[in-house]
Amino acid sequence: PAIIFANVAFWEGDIFLFDMALSWASGMDALARSNRGFMAMIPGMIAPKLRRLYDVLPVADVGARMGSAGADIWQDMTAQQGGGGKYNVSFVDNLADVTAATHIIGGWYDLTIKSQLGDYHELKAAGKKPYLTVGPYNHTSLRLAMGTCVEEGTRWMRAHLGGDMGQLRDKPVRLFVQGPDEWRDFDSWPPAATPQRWYLQGG
């Protein structure tokens, strides 16, 4: 069995996602200079000092304003247009080679959700049968997301490692639908739907 953790994409085609990359590089630099583990990243990712870096040009020079770890990461992320460095890893090219059962768990507000849904589509296109679970979480909703991750992950592992396939839910896609605020199961993503036309006028 496999659990795919989507990569954080810092490029959309040839467009560099400056804000996300800056926050990540600064957070990783804070992590490298601390012995407090991943919690040390958070202040580095939201620190007021990031504001002054938005006006630095050329963009490649931003790294020089960070600590050494942040500078190395920034250099790697900006070295190749469209990505390609070790911090811009994409697994899409070899997803078709994945033979393990796969369950992708994410959050609607998570910075990785786009790449996770992309992974799901690539696996489906390759004839695989991935499971997908998406909740109302962002990247740091640990307390909210933990229950879902533990429950879904435990069932998944019991099914594929323990042979108890009865642990698997009936439908492979489970989504938290906002508005009614409830979980719903579907056969695939996006769910089957009937297109409707709406007009911004009476009638």
Backbone as numpy.savetxt, mean C-alpha at the origin, in Angstrom:
# Nx Ny Nz CAx CAy CAz Cx Cy Cz
1.70 -20.60 1.28 0.86 -19.39 1.28 1.73 -18.14 1.28
1.20 -17.10 0.74 1.96 -15.85 0.70 1.07 -14.68 1.07
1.63 -13.72 1.75 0.95 -12.46 1.98 1.76 -11.41 1.23
1.13 -10.70 0.33 1.83 -9.68 -0.44 1.71 -8.34 0.28
2.85 -7.74 0.58 2.88 -6.40 1.11 3.21 -5.49 -0.06
2.27 -4.63 -0.43 2.48 -3.79 -1.61 3.63 -2.81 -1.38
4.36 -2.56 -2.46 5.43 -1.60 -2.38 4.87 -0.18 -2.37
5.60 0.73 -1.75 5.23 2.14 -1.79 5.78 2.72 -3.08
4.92 3.16 -3.97 5.36 3.68 -5.25 5.62 5.18 -5.14
6.83 5.61 -5.52 7.19 7.01 -5.46 7.11 7.68 -6.83
6.75 6.91 -7.83 6.57 7.45 -9.17 5.24 6.97 -9.74
4.53 7.86 -10.40 3.35 7.49 -11.21 3.76 7.72 -12.64
4.23 6.66 -13.29 4.81 6.84 -14.61 6.06 7.69 -14.49
6.06 8.85 -15.16 7.21 9.76 -15.09 7.00 10.90 -14.09
5.95 10.82 -13.27 5.66 11.87 -12.30 6.15 11.44 -10.92
7.01 12.24 -10.34 7.58 11.95 -9.03 6.63 12.43 -7.94
6.27 11.53 -7.02 5.36 11.87 -5.93 6.18 12.48 -4.79
6.44 13.76 -4.91 7.37 14.47 -4.04 6.98 14.36 -2.57
5.73 14.64 -2.26 5.27 14.67 -0.87 5.47 13.32 -0.19
5.05 12.24 -0.85 5.17 10.91 -0.27 6.64 10.53 -0.11
7.44 10.81 -1.13 8.85 10.46 -1.08 9.58 11.23 0.01
9.26 12.53 0.15 9.91 13.35 1.16 9.59 12.84 2.55
8.34 12.55 2.80 7.93 12.05 4.11 8.61 10.72 4.42
8.68 9.84 3.43 9.28 8.52 3.63 10.79 8.63 3.90
11.49 9.41 3.09 12.93 9.54 3.26 13.27 10.15 4.61
12.51 11.16 5.01 12.75 11.80 6.31 12.47 10.83 7.45
11.39 10.05 7.31 11.06 9.06 8.34 12.12 7.99 8.47
12.65 7.53 7.35 13.69 6.51 7.37 14.99 7.06 7.95
15.25 8.34 7.70 16.43 8.96 8.29 16.29 9.04 9.81
15.09 9.40 10.28 14.85 9.44 11.73 14.99 8.05 12.34
14.54 7.04 11.62 14.66 5.66 12.10 16.13 5.26 12.23
16.94 5.65 11.25 18.36 5.28 11.25 19.12 5.93 12.41
18.64 7.08 12.87 19.33 7.81 13.93 18.76 7.54 15.32
17.83 6.59 15.42 17.19 6.34 16.70 17.27 4.86 17.06
17.14 4.56 18.33 17.08 3.17 18.78 15.69 2.82 19.29
14.69 3.62 18.90 13.33 3.42 19.37 12.47 2.62 18.39
13.07 2.06 17.37 12.30 1.26 16.43 11.45 2.13 15.50
10.45 1.51 14.90 9.67 2.18 13.87 8.88 3.38 14.37
8.61 3.45 15.66 7.90 4.61 16.19 8.70 5.89 15.99
10.02 5.75 15.83 10.85 6.93 15.61 10.59 7.55 14.25
10.00 6.79 13.32 9.76 7.30 11.98 8.70 8.39 11.97
7.70 8.25 12.84 6.52 9.11 12.75 6.85 10.58 12.89
7.60 11.00 13.95 7.94 12.43 14.02 8.72 12.92 12.81
9.59 12.06 12.28 10.37 12.46 11.11 9.53 12.65 9.87
8.39 11.96 9.80 7.55 12.04 8.61 6.60 13.22 8.64
6.39 13.80 9.82 5.45 14.91 9.92 6.09 16.16 10.51
7.40 16.14 10.68 8.10 17.25 11.32 7.93 18.54 10.54
7.78 19.67 11.25 7.67 20.97 10.58 8.85 21.28 9.67
10.01 20.68 9.96 11.19 20.96 9.13 10.99 20.55 7.68
10.01 19.65 7.43 9.77 19.22 6.06 9.25 20.36 5.21
8.57 21.32 5.84 7.97 22.42 5.08 9.01 23.21 4.30
10.18 23.43 4.91 11.20 24.24 4.23 11.81 23.49 3.05
11.66 22.17 3.02 12.25 21.40 1.93 11.40 21.46 0.66
10.16 21.91 0.77 9.30 21.99 -0.42 9.78 23.04 -1.41
10.56 24.00 -0.94 11.00 25.08 -1.82 12.41 24.87 -2.37
13.02 23.73 -2.08 14.39 23.47 -2.53 14.38 23.02 -3.99
15.17 23.70 -4.79 15.34 23.33 -6.20 16.83 23.33 -6.52
17.31 22.42 -7.36 16.55 21.32 -7.97 16.14 20.28 -6.93
15.15 19.49 -7.26 14.61 18.50 -6.34 15.68 17.53 -5.85
16.66 17.23 -6.70 17.72 16.29 -6.32 18.52 16.78 -5.12
18.51 18.11 -4.87 19.29 18.67 -3.77 18.61 18.55 -2.41
17.36 18.12 -2.40 16.63 18.00 -1.13 17.35 17.06 -0.18
17.88 15.97 -0.70 18.53 14.98 0.14 19.68 15.54 0.96
20.36 16.53 0.41 21.50 17.11 1.12 21.08 17.83 2.39
19.81 18.18 2.51 19.31 18.86 3.70 18.89 17.87 4.80
18.96 16.57 4.51 18.58 15.55 5.47 19.84 14.94 6.08
19.63 13.98 7.00 20.75 13.21 7.51 21.25 12.26 6.44
22.32 11.55 6.71 22.95 10.72 5.70 22.02 9.63 5.17
21.24 9.00 6.07 20.34 7.94 5.62 19.28 8.49 4.69
18.70 9.63 5.07 17.69 10.26 4.22 18.27 10.69 2.88
19.49 11.18 2.90 20.13 11.62 1.66 20.36 10.45 0.72
20.78 9.31 1.25 21.02 8.13 0.42 19.72 7.65 -0.21
18.65 7.63 0.59 17.35 7.18 0.10 16.85 8.15 -0.98
16.98 9.44 -0.72 16.51 10.45 -1.68 17.26 10.34 -3.00
18.55 10.12 -2.92 19.36 9.97 -4.12 18.88 8.77 -4.94
18.58 7.69 -4.26 18.13 6.49 -4.94 16.77 6.70 -5.59
15.87 7.38 -4.87 14.51 7.57 -5.39 14.47 8.52 -6.57
15.37 9.47 -6.62 15.32 10.49 -7.67 16.33 10.24 -8.79
17.14 9.21 -8.67 18.21 8.99 -9.64 17.68 8.62 -11.02
16.57 7.89 -11.07 16.05 7.43 -12.35 14.63 7.91 -12.54
14.39 8.60 -13.63 13.04 9.07 -13.91 12.11 7.87 -14.05
11.01 7.91 -13.34 10.08 6.79 -13.37 10.41 5.73 -12.36
11.48 5.93 -11.58 11.84 4.94 -10.57 12.88 3.97 -11.08
13.04 2.87 -10.36 14.00 1.87 -10.79 15.05 1.57 -9.74
15.21 2.44 -8.74 16.17 2.17 -7.68 15.65 1.14 -6.70
16.45 0.85 -5.68 16.05 -0.19 -4.73 14.86 0.23 -3.88
14.55 1.54 -3.81 13.39 2.00 -3.07 12.19 2.20 -3.98
12.32 1.84 -5.24 11.21 1.92 -6.19 10.97 0.54 -6.79
10.97 -0.46 -5.94 10.82 -1.83 -6.41 9.37 -2.10 -6.80
9.18 -2.73 -7.91 7.84 -3.13 -8.33 7.82 -4.64 -8.54
6.77 -5.28 -8.04 6.65 -6.72 -8.19 5.70 -7.10 -9.32
5.15 -6.10 -10.00 4.14 -6.37 -11.00 4.68 -7.26 -12.12
5.95 -7.07 -12.49 6.49 -7.80 -13.63 6.54 -9.31 -13.40
6.66 -9.76 -12.15 6.75 -11.20 -11.92 5.59 -11.76 -11.10
4.50 -11.01 -10.97 3.36 -11.52 -10.23 2.77 -12.77 -10.89
2.87 -12.83 -12.22 2.34 -14.00 -12.93 3.06 -15.27 -12.54
4.27 -15.15 -11.96 5.05 -16.32 -11.57 4.70 -16.81 -10.16
3.90 -16.04 -9.43 3.53 -16.43 -8.07 2.63 -17.66 -8.11
3.05 -18.71 -7.41 2.24 -19.94 -7.36 1.59 -20.14 -6.00
2.03 -19.40 -4.99 1.47 -19.55 -3.65 0.10 -18.88 -3.58
-0.74 -19.40 -2.70 -2.02 -18.76 -2.43 -1.76 -17.38 -1.85
-2.54 -16.39 -2.27 -2.25 -15.00 -1.91 -3.47 -14.29 -1.35
-3.26 -13.58 -0.26 -4.31 -12.78 0.36 -3.75 -11.38 0.59
-4.35 -10.39 -0.04 -3.91 -9.01 0.06 -4.83 -8.28 1.03
-4.26 -7.69 2.07 -5.04 -6.97 3.07 -4.58 -5.51 3.08
-5.52 -4.58 2.95 -5.16 -3.17 2.89 -6.23 -2.28 3.47
-6.03 -0.97 3.32 -6.98 0.02 3.82 -7.29 1.05 2.75
-8.52 1.54 2.74 -8.93 2.50 1.72 -8.08 3.77 1.75
-7.57 4.14 2.93 -6.79 5.38 3.06 -5.30 5.12 3.15
-4.87 3.89 2.94 -3.46 3.55 3.04 -2.72 4.04 1.80
-1.50 4.47 1.99 -0.71 4.96 0.86 -0.34 3.84 -0.11
-0.53 2.59 0.28 -0.21 1.48 -0.62 -1.42 0.91 -1.35
-2.63 1.47 -1.12 -3.84 0.82 -1.63 -3.86 0.73 -3.16
-3.34 1.76 -3.83 -3.36 1.72 -5.30 -2.52 0.56 -5.83
-1.33 0.40 -5.26 -0.47 -0.68 -5.74 -1.02 -2.04 -5.30
-1.70 -2.10 -4.15 -2.28 -3.37 -3.72 -3.41 -3.80 -4.66
-4.27 -2.86 -5.04 -5.33 -3.19 -5.98 -4.73 -3.54 -7.35
-3.62 -2.89 -7.69 -2.93 -3.24 -8.93 -2.39 -4.65 -8.88
-1.83 -5.04 -7.73 -1.35 -6.41 -7.56 -2.50 -7.41 -7.71
-3.63 -7.07 -7.12 -4.81 -7.95 -7.22 -5.21 -8.15 -8.69
-5.27 -7.05 -9.45 -5.65 -7.15 -10.86 -4.64 -7.95 -11.66
-3.35 -7.76 -11.37 -2.32 -8.50 -12.10 -2.43 -10.00 -11.82
-2.67 -10.35 -10.57 -2.83 -11.76 -10.22 -4.05 -12.36 -10.91
-5.16 -11.61 -10.91 -6.37 -12.09 -11.58 -6.12 -12.28 -13.07
-5.43 -11.31 -13.67 -5.16 -11.38 -15.11 -4.27 -12.57 -15.45
-3.45 -12.99 -14.47 -2.56 -14.13 -14.69 -3.25 -15.45 -14.40
-4.56 -15.40 -14.12 -5.31 -16.63 -13.88 -5.23 -17.12 -12.45
-4.72 -16.29 -11.53 -4.64 -16.69 -10.12 -5.98 -16.41 -9.44
-6.09 -16.84 -8.18 -7.32 -16.63 -7.42 -6.99 -15.95 -6.08
-6.57 -14.68 -6.16 -6.18 -13.98 -4.93 -7.39 -13.61 -4.08
-7.17 -13.54 -2.78 -8.17 -13.00 -1.87 -7.80 -11.54 -1.61
-8.82 -10.73 -1.35 -8.62 -9.31 -1.12 -9.49 -8.84 0.04
-8.89 -8.15 1.00 -9.63 -7.57 2.11 -9.21 -6.11 2.25
-10.20 -5.19 2.21 -9.90 -3.77 2.33 -10.81 -3.16 3.39
-10.19 -2.57 4.42 -10.93 -1.96 5.51 -10.82 -0.45 5.52
-11.45 0.22 6.48 -11.44 1.68 6.55 -10.22 2.22 7.28
-9.03 1.86 6.79 -7.80 2.16 7.52 -6.87 3.06 6.71
-5.99 3.77 7.45 -4.87 4.42 6.80 -3.61 3.66 7.18
-2.45 4.21 6.87 -1.21 3.45 7.05 -0.83 3.26 8.52
-1.38 4.09 9.39 -1.03 3.98 10.80 -2.21 3.61 11.69
-3.26 3.05 11.08 -4.44 2.63 11.86 -4.19 1.27 12.51
-3.10 1.14 13.23 -2.71 -0.16 13.75 -3.76 -0.74 14.69
-4.28 0.08 15.58 -5.24 -0.44 16.56 -6.54 -0.86 15.89
-6.95 -0.11 14.86 -8.18 -0.45 14.15 -7.98 -1.66 13.24
-6.85 -1.70 12.55 -6.63 -2.73 11.55 -6.19 -4.06 12.14
-5.63 -4.04 13.35 -5.03 -5.26 13.89 -6.04 -6.39 14.00
-7.26 -6.09 14.45 -8.26 -7.14 14.58 -8.55 -7.82 13.26
-8.72 -7.00 12.21 -8.99 -7.55 10.88 -7.81 -8.37 10.39
-6.60 -7.84 10.54 -5.41 -8.54 10.05 -5.21 -9.87 10.77
-5.37 -9.87 12.08 -5.17 -11.10 12.84 -6.24 -12.13 12.49
-7.51 -11.70 12.47 -8.59 -12.64 12.18 -8.48 -13.22 10.78
-8.34 -12.32 9.80 -8.26 -12.79 8.41 -6.99 -13.60 8.17
-5.87 -13.13 8.73 -4.61 -13.84 8.54 -4.61 -15.21 9.19
-5.21 -15.32 10.38 -5.27 -16.61 11.07 -6.11 -17.61 10.30
-7.26 -17.14 9.84 -8.12 -18.04 9.04 -7.39 -18.50 7.77
-6.70 -17.56 7.15 -5.98 -17.87 5.91 -4.90 -18.92 6.15
-4.12 -18.73 7.22 -3.05 -19.67 7.51 -3.59 -21.04 7.95
-4.67 -21.04 8.71 -5.27 -22.32 9.10 -5.75 -23.10 7.88
-6.27 -22.37 6.91 -6.75 -23.02 5.70 -5.60 -23.58 4.87
-4.58 -22.76 4.64 -3.54 -23.16 3.69 -2.36 -23.89 4.32
-2.15 -23.68 5.61 -1.08 -24.42 6.29 -1.63 -25.59 7.08
-2.83 -25.42 7.62 -3.41 -26.48 8.43 -4.35 -27.39 7.67
-4.68 -27.02 6.43 -5.54 -27.87 5.62 -7.02 -27.75 5.93
-7.40 -26.78 6.77 -8.81 -26.61 7.12 -9.43 -25.59 6.17
-9.78 -26.02 4.97 -10.28 -25.11 3.96 -11.63 -24.52 4.32
-12.28 -25.09 5.31 -13.54 -24.54 5.78 -13.37 -23.19 6.45
-12.12 -22.82 6.75 -11.84 -21.51 7.34 -12.02 -20.38 6.34
-11.95 -20.72 5.05 -12.05 -19.68 4.03 -13.48 -19.21 3.88
-13.65 -17.92 3.66 -14.99 -17.38 3.44 -15.50 -17.80 2.07
-16.78 -17.62 1.86 -17.40 -18.09 0.61 -16.95 -17.28 -0.60
-16.74 -15.97 -0.42 -16.35 -15.12 -1.54 -14.96 -14.53 -1.27
-14.15 -14.38 -2.32 -12.74 -14.00 -2.12 -12.49 -12.53 -1.81
-13.46 -11.66 -2.02 -13.25 -10.24 -1.79 -14.15 -9.75 -0.65
-13.55 -9.14 0.35 -14.29 -8.57 1.48 -13.91 -7.10 1.61
-14.91 -6.23 1.52 -14.68 -4.78 1.53 -15.53 -4.11 2.59
-14.95 -3.11 3.24 -15.72 -2.29 4.16 -16.36 -1.18 3.34
-17.69 -1.19 3.27 -18.43 -0.22 2.47 -18.80 0.96 3.36
-18.29 2.13 3.00 -18.52 3.30 3.83 -19.84 3.96 3.44
-20.50 4.51 4.41 -21.86 5.01 4.24 -22.70 4.16 5.16
-23.02 2.94 4.73 -23.68 2.01 5.66 -22.73 1.48 6.72
-21.41 1.68 6.52 -20.39 1.23 7.48 -20.55 -0.24 7.82
-20.36 -1.07 6.80 -20.49 -2.51 7.01 -19.58 -3.27 6.04
-19.22 -4.47 6.47 -18.42 -5.34 5.62 -19.34 -6.07 4.65
-18.89 -6.20 3.40 -19.65 -6.95 2.41 -18.68 -7.82 1.61
-19.15 -8.97 1.20 -18.33 -9.90 0.43 -18.75 -9.88 -1.03
-17.75 -9.99 -1.91 -17.99 -9.93 -3.35 -17.19 -11.02 -4.05
-17.58 -11.28 -5.29 -16.86 -12.28 -6.08 -15.55 -11.74 -6.64
-15.49 -10.42 -6.86 -14.28 -9.83 -7.43 -14.28 -8.33 -7.17
-13.14 -7.69 -7.50 -13.03 -6.24 -7.44 -12.65 -5.72 -8.82
-13.33 -4.67 -9.32 -14.48 -4.04 -8.69 -15.71 -4.92 -8.77
-16.66 -4.76 -7.84 -17.87 -5.59 -7.86 -18.65 -5.37 -9.15
-19.39 -6.39 -9.54 -20.25 -6.26 -10.71 -21.26 -5.15 -10.45
-21.51 -4.32 -11.46 -22.43 -3.19 -11.29 -23.11 -2.87 -12.61
-24.24 -2.21 -12.51 -24.97 -1.75 -13.69 -24.74 -0.26 -13.86
-24.15 0.17 -14.96 -23.91 1.61 -15.16 -25.21 2.41 -15.17
-25.18 3.60 -14.60 -26.32 4.50 -14.60 -25.87 5.88 -15.06
-26.80 6.60 -15.74 -26.52 7.95 -16.17 -27.29 8.91 -15.30
-26.58 9.93 -14.77 -27.20 10.95 -13.93 -26.98 12.30 -14.59
-28.03 13.16 -14.52 -27.97 14.47 -15.16 -28.13 15.56 -14.11
-27.36 16.62 -14.26 -27.41 17.73 -13.30 -28.54 18.71 -13.68
-29.75 18.15 -13.76 -30.91 18.96 -14.10 -32.17 18.21 -13.71
-33.25 18.89 -13.62 -34.50 18.26 -13.25 -34.91 17.19 -14.25
-35.47 16.09 -13.74 -35.94 15.01 -14.62 -34.86 14.07 -15.06
